[in-house]
Amino acid sequence: MNIASAAEPAPLDLENYSSEKLIVDQSSIEVTDGNASMSLTLPGKPAELATPDLSGVPETLIAHATEPALTTETKEASISSFETPNGSQTLISIESAEASHTYNFPFEAPSGSVSQLEKDGSVSFINDEGEYVGGISEPWAYDANGKQLETSFSLSNGILTQTVEFDEHTAFPVVADPNTLSVRLE
């Protein structure tokens, strides 16, 4: 199975749009389909809701058509989560070359599943029967000029870490997508 395509968000259907699948806490989001759920905690402290400058990001990578449901801030970045048709999209807006290159997101996989890092860089949640029940899409990052930057995930003890490569020659802000959470909707 191509895990990346299984986790890709579908186009937003505004007539059937519902916020019942996204539960927001002070610094975490939970995606549920009624049978399965997963959650992600954003780094930083809760902040005023903010949409990052997406001018360098290809439109095809933006999966949301809503205002952010949650925004947090660190010293060097803001992180905003948005509802999508299949879950949520979280965007990191990195402001300068002095910012951290790594961002840690504690997460809870759907009950009874294990998380695994795929060859394409995405994360899959697999149940006891070996079936895909949700996941986090392959990471991406772009600078303000639209240049794609190297980025990757690592997993350790319930923490998803996204590392983004940039330097003093990078055009800021850098926008990185640590995930598009999705649960299998049946």
For each residue, the residues with C-beta under 8 A, 3 or more apart:
1: 6 132
2: 5 6
3: 6 7 118 120 122 124 132 135
4: 7 8 118 120 122 137 138
5: 2 8
6: 1 2 3 132 135
7: 3 4 86 122 124 134 135 136 137 180 182
8: 4 5 137 180
9: 63 84 85 86 87 89 137 180 182
10: 13 85 86
11: 85
12: 17 63 64 65 84 85
13: 10 16 17 85
14: 17 65
15:
16: 13
17: 12 13 14 85
18: 21
19: 22 69 83
20:
21: 18 31 32 33 83 87 183
22: 19 29 30 31 32 69 83 87 88
23: 29 30 31 32
24: 28 29 30 69 70 81
25: 28 29 30
26: 46
27: 41 42 44 45 46 70 72
28: 24 25 39 40 41 42 70
29: 22 23 24 25 39 40 42 69 70 81 88 90 181
30: 22 23 24 25 37 38 39
31: 21 22 23 37 38 39 87 88 134 181 182 183
32: 21 22 23 36 37 183
33: 21 36 37 183 184 185 186
34:
35: 186
36: 32 33 110 111 133 134 183 184
37: 30 31 32 33 110 111 183
38: 30 31 107 108 109 110 125 134 181 183
39: 28 29 30 31 107 108
40: 28 29 81 88 90 105 106 107 160 179 181
41: 27 28 105 106 107
42: 27 28 29 70 72 79 81 90 105
43: 72 74 79 103 104 105
44: 27 47 72 73 74 77 78 79
45: 27 72 73 74
46: 26 27 70 71 72
47: 44 50 71 72 73 78
48: 71
49: 67 68 69 70 71 80
50: 47 68 71 78 80 93
51: 54 67 68 80
52: 78 80 91 92 93 173 175
53: 56 93 144 173 175
54: 51 57 62 91 175
55: 144 146
56: 53 142 143 144 145 146 147 171 175
57: 54 61 62 142 146 175
58: 61 142 146
59: 62
60:
61: 57 58 140 177
62: 54 57 59 89
63: 9 12 82 84 85 86 89 180
64: 12 82 83 84 88 89
65: 12 14
66: 69 82 83
67: 49 51 82
68: 49 50 51 71 80 81 82
69: 19 22 24 29 49 66 81 82 83 88
70: 24 27 28 29 42 46 49 80 81
71: 46 47 48 49 50 68 78 79 80 81
72: 27 42 43 44 45 46 47 78 79
73: 44 45 47 77 78 79
74: 43 44 45 77 78 79 100 103
75: 99
76: 94 95 96 98 99 100
77: 44 73 74 92 93 94 95 99 100 103
78: 44 47 50 52 71 72 73 74 92 93 95
79: 42 43 44 71 72 73 74 90 91 92 93 103
80: 49 50 51 52 68 70 71 90 91 93
81: 24 29 40 42 68 69 70 71 88 89 90 91
82: 63 64 66 67 68 69 88 89 90 91
83: 19 21 22 64 66 69 87 88
84: 9 12 63 64 87 88 89 180 182
85: 9 10 11 12 13 17 63
86: 7 9 10 63 180 182 183 185
87: 9 21 22 31 83 84 134 180 181 182 183
88: 22 29 31 40 64 69 81 82 83 84 179 180 181
89: 9 62 63 64 81 82 84 177 179 180
90: 29 40 42 79 80 81 82 105 177 178 179 181
91: 52 54 79 80 81 82 175 176 177
92: 52 77 78 79 103 162 164 174 175 176 177 178
93: 50 52 53 77 78 79 80 173 174 175
94: 76 77 99 164 166 172 173 174 175 176
95: 76 77 78 99 172 173
96: 76 99 172
97: 166 167 168 170 172
98: 76
99: 75 76 77 94 95 96
100: 74 76 77 103
101: 163 164 165 166
102: 161 162 163 164
103: 43 74 77 79 92 100 161 162 164 176 178
104: 43 159 160 161
105: 40 41 42 43 90 159 160 161 162 178 179
106: 40 41 158 159 160
107: 38 39 40 41 115 158 159 160
108: 38 39 158
109: 38 113 114 115 125 134
110: 36 37 38 113 125 127 133 134 183
111: 36 37
112: 127 128
113: 109 110 125 126 127 128 133 134
114: 109 125 126
115: 107 109 123 124 125 155
116: 123 124 126 155
117: 121 122 123 153 154 155
118: 3 4 121 122 123 124
119:
120: 3 4 138
121: 117 118 138 139 152 153
122: 3 4 7 117 118 135 136 137 138 153
123: 115 116 117 118 135 136 153 155 160 179
124: 3 7 115 116 118 132 134 135
125: 38 109 110 113 114 115 132 133 134 135
126: 113 114 116 130 131 132 133
127: 110 112 113 130 131 133
128: 112 113
129:
130: 126 127
131: 126 127
132: 1 3 6 124 125 126 135 184
133: 36 110 113 125 126 127 183 184
134: 7 31 36 38 87 109 110 113 124 125 181 182 183 184
135: 3 6 7 122 123 124 125 132 181 182
136: 7 122 123 153 160 178 179 180 181
137: 4 7 8 9 122 177 179 180 182
138: 4 120 121 122
139: 121 151 152 153 162 176 177 178 179
140: 61 148 151 176 177
141: 148 149 150 151 164 165 166 174 175 176 177
142: 56 57 58 146 147 148 149 174 175 176
143: 56 146 147 149 166 170 171 172 173 174
144: 53 55 56 171 172 173 174
145: 56 171
146: 55 56 57 58 142 143
147: 56 142 143 170 171
148: 140 141 142
149: 141 142 143 164 165 166 170 174 176
150: 141 164 165
151: 139 140 141 162 163 164 165 176
152: 121 139 162 163
153: 117 121 122 123 136 139 160 161 162 163 178
154: 117 160 161 163
155: 115 116 117 123 159 160 161
156: 159 161
157:
158: 106 107 108
159: 104 105 106 107 155 156
160: 40 104 105 106 107 123 136 153 154 155 178 179
161: 102 103 104 105 153 154 155 156
162: 92 102 103 105 139 151 152 153 176 178
163: 101 102 151 152 153 154
164: 92 94 101 102 103 141 149 150 151 174 176
165: 101 141 149 150 151
166: 94 97 101 141 143 149 170 172 174
167: 97 170
168: 97
169:
170: 97 143 147 149 166 167 174
171: 56 143 144 145 147
172: 94 95 96 97 143 144 166
173: 52 53 93 94 95 143 144
174: 92 93 94 141 142 143 144 149 164 166 170
175: 52 53 54 56 57 91 92 93 94 141 142
176: 91 92 94 103 139 140 141 142 149 151 162 164
177: 61 89 90 91 92 137 139 140 141 180
178: 90 92 103 105 136 139 153 160 162
179: 40 88 89 90 105 123 136 137 139 160
180: 7 8 9 63 84 86 87 88 89 136 137 177
181: 29 31 38 40 87 88 90 134 135 136
182: 7 9 31 84 86 87 134 135 137
183: 21 31 32 33 36 37 38 86 87 110 133 134
184: 33 36 132 133 134
185: 33 86
186: 33 35
